[in-house]
């Protein structure tokens, strides 16, 4: 592993400059760029009152690229990121040129937004691409499956263990053992070994994510989800790598079955109420579907709905899967996570836009 502490500053500078040059040279309408290169090495040693001793070294590296395009007084922002729980071999090895890939994605998104039309509003079929990553599953579903919320009646999934809460096509997993993913580690911040936890299986709620405290209170076993930002914070229940498992459908077939709907390529920020499951997400890159074909890019679109209702409304799950990375905030703490989903087809969702 190429340790961040041993990686030459000159190479870090080269990565930053290459990303900026790639964004700026993509199109003359790009007027602003921003590149963030983030690395960390975390050595932890845990000694608890049970007499257990555990230690781990966690190395993570990520790049975040932003581009702003301008035309006739209009501005549009594009954004992309990539990261893993590895050192700087993130940029030295692999099948893709990570810097070019991330930079071109951000620039393309910004330029495409300039020609986008206002999104129509109303209920319609929505296809969410695997390229969107798992933002929706993380926010609209994942937080509601954290035991400190669910076991205290602060989640729409409270008291629903064993019940059908999603389409039978849906299996949701939180897994801290996947090699290279941002939310992976050997032990959590309470010394519990990391593991794979199936939360929803074929539509049925199987489990919640537990830290030691919540598990002890409820007579359950901890699932390795006790995480903290640093030694200055207390461990709380947090997600790791959370995703919808791939299905068996060909994702390319979904579009041709839609007469009028929305194809979501990239999600943005949003808000979620874990108590009732209601959510609202911005669509950063989206396209209208007309008569089974991608028609034109849209702007100003948002997705509104209820987590359990949307999960029950999913009628197609692709065999592909796409990952996204980020920092998840909760109770004033931020921890690195990854989330993912295959391409999914939702029978009907409320799309916010222009009436």
N, C-alpha and C positions, 0 to 999 in steps of 0.2 A: 504494500500500500504506500502511495506517495503521500507522506505526512504533510499537512498544511504548513507546519512549522519549518519544514525542510525545502519547501517549494520556493524557488528563486523569485524575488520581487519583480525581476525583469520579465519573467514569464507571465506573472499575474497582469502586469501592465500590458503585455502583448495581447492577452485575451480580451481585456477591456477595450483596447484600441481597435482590435479586429471586429468586435461586436459593433462598436460605434460606426466604424467605416462601412460595415455591411449594411447597417440600417440607413445611413446617409446616402449611400450610392444606389439603394434599391429603387428610388424614384425621386425626381426633382421636387416633388410636392412634400417630401418629408422635411419638416422645419425644426424638429426638436427630437432628441434622443436621450435616453437615460439607461445606463447599464450598472447593475449592482452585482458584485461578485462576493459571495458569502461563504466562509469556511469556518469550521469549528472542530475542536478536539476536546472531548470531555472524558476525563478519567474519574470514575466514581468508585467509592468504597462504602459499603453499607454494613453496619453492625447493628443488629436490632435486639430487642429485649427477649426474643425467642432463642437467642444464642446463635443465630445464623450470621454467617459472614459471606458477603458476595461482592464481586467487583466486575467492572466492565470498562472498556474503552470504546467510545463512540465518536467516530469521525464522519463529518458530513460536509458536502460541498454543493453549492447551487449557484445558478446564474439567473438573473431576472433582467429582462430587456423591455423597454418601453419606447414606443415611437409615436410621434404626433404629426399628422399630415394636415396640410392646409390648402384650400382652394376656394376662391371667390368669397372669402370671408368666413368660410366654414372650417371647423376643426374636427378631427376625429382621432381618437387614441387607440392604439393597438398595444397589446401586451402579451408576453409569453415568458415561461420559466421552465427550468429543467434542473433536477437535482437528484442526488443519491447519497446513501450512507457509505461513501467512499472518499478517498482523498482526491488529489488532482489527476489521477488516472481517468477521472471523468472526462477530461479533455484530451488525454494522450492515447486512449484505446477506444475501441468500439466500432460499430458499423456505420455510424454517422458522424459528420463534423458537427459537434454539439453547438459550437458558437454560431456557425452559419445557419444551422437549422433554427435555433431559437430567434436569432436576429431577423431572419427572413420572414418567419411566421409573424412576428410583431409588426414589421413593416408592411407586410401584405394586408394584415388586418386593418391597419390605419388607413391605407390607400383605398381599400375596398369600401370602407365606411364613408368615404367622400361621395361615392355614387349611390349610396343606399337611399331608399325611399322610406318615408314614415311607415311604420308597421301597422297593418290593420289590427283592430281590436275585436275580441269576441272569443267564444268557445270554438275550438278547432282541434284536429289531430296535431300532435306535436311529436316530432322525431328528434331525440337528443343524441347527437353523435358521440361515439367513444372519444373523439378528439376533445370533447368538452371536459373530460376528466370526471371525477366523482364529486364535484362541488355540491350537487343537489343531494346525493345520498349522504354526504358528510353532514350537511347542515339540516336538511329537512327530516332525516331519519336517524343518523348516527347519534346526535346529541340526546335524542329522546330515549336511546337505548343505553345511556350511561346510568349505572345503578344508583348513584347518589341522587339523581333526579327521579328516575323511575320508581324507586322504592319509597320515595317520600311524596308520591302523588303529584309530582311536578312534570309529568310527561304524559302525552297522549297514549303511551304504551303501558302506563301503570296498570297493574292487576290484569294484564292480558296474556300472561305466559300460557303457552299451549293453544292460544286462539289463532285463527287465521287473520292475518293483518295485511296480507299482500296477495297479489296474483300467485298462482302455483308455479309460475315461471320464475319467480324471484327467490334467490338465496343471497343473503347479505352476510358478509364475513368481516371480522376484524382480526388481522393477523400480524403479529409483531416479529415473525420469524422469516419473512420473505427476504432473501439475500439482496442487499443493495438498496432497498427502499428506505425512504426518509424516516419512516416511523418504526424501523426495525431496531432491535437491541437484544442483548443476551438476557439481561434481567431488568426489571423495572426499578423505579427509585425506592422501592420497599424491599428489594432483594428477591422478588418473586420471578421465577423463570418466565421468559416470554413464551407465548403459545398462540395457537390458532383457535379462535372462538367463533363458532357459527352462531349468529344472532337470529337470523330468520332463515328457515329451511323450507323450500318449496311452498312459501307463503305463510308458514306457521312460525310464530314467535317462540324461539327455543331458549334464548339466554340473554342476559344483560352483561355489560362489562363492569367488573368489580375491582376496587382496590381492597386492601386488607380491612380497613375500618368498616366499610359498607358490607363486606362479606361476613365479617364477624357479627355485625348487628343482625344480619338476616339468616345466619346459619348456612352460608354459601361458601364456596371456595373462591379465593381471589383468582382473577384471570390474567394477571400480569399487566393491568391497566393503571396501576398507581404511578403517576408521573408528576414531576415538578420541573419548573423552569430552571431552578438552580438550588443550591443548598440553602438559600435564603427563604425558600418557599416550602410549604407543606405539600406532600403528595396528595393528589386528588384524582378522581376517575377521568381518564383522558383516552381518546382514540389513538390508534397507531396507524396501520394501513387498512383503511376501510373501503370495501368495494362490493358491488353487485357481481356475482359470479357470472361468467359468460354462459350464454344459452346455446341453442342449436340452430337458430335462424340465420339466414343469409341477410346481413344488414342492407345489402344493395336492393333487396326486394321490397323494403319498406316504402321507399319513396314512390315507386310506381303504383302502389295501392292507394295513394292519397290524391283526391281531387283538388282539395284546397287545404293547406296546413302550413305549419312552420317547421323549418329544419334548423336546429340549434347546433352551431359548431363550437361556440365558446360562451361560457357563463361568466357573469361578473359578480359583483357583490349583492348582498340581499339581507333580508331579515327573516327570522324564524321565531315562532312562539312555541316552545317545547310543550307547554301545557295543553294546547289544543291542536298543535300540529300545523297551524296555518303558516304559510311562507310567501315571500315575494322575492324573485331573483331578477336581476338585470341580464339581458342578453347582449353580449358584446359583439358577437358575430352571428348573424342569422340570415336565413333566406326563405322566401316564400316558395311553397310548392304549389304548382298549378298543373292539373291534369297529369299527375304522375311524373312531373319533371321539375328540377330546380329552376326557378324563374328569375328572381332578382333579389339583391341584398336589401335588408331592412335595417332601420335604426330606430331607437326609442322603444324597442320591444321589451316586455318583461313577462315573466311567468308567475302566475298567482294560483295558489291552490292549497290543498291540505295533504300532508305527507302520506298518511294511510290511504286516503282516497286515490291519490295518484298511483301508489304502489298496486292497488287493486285494479286500476284502470290500464295497467300495462298489458298489451296483447302481443308484444313481440320483443324478444331479447336476442341480440346478435351473438355470433360466436367470436367476435372481436373484443378487445378490451384496451382502454386507454387510461394512462395515469396522469395525475397532476400532483404538484407539490405545494406546500404552503406552511404557514405558521398558524396554529389554531389557538385562539384566545378563549380563556375561561377563568373567571374569578381573578382577573388581573395578571394571569400567567399566560405565557406563550410557549408552545412546544412544537417541534417540527413534526409534520404528518404527511402522509400521502393518501390519496383516495382515487378510486377508479370505477369505471362502469363500461359495459359494452354499449353498443348502439341500442337504444330502446325506443319502442313505439308506444306512445300513450294515446289511447283511443280518443280522449278529449281533455283539453286543459283550457283554462282561461288565459288568454294572451292580452296583456295590457298594451295599448298603443293608441293610434289615432282612430277615432270613431268617424 
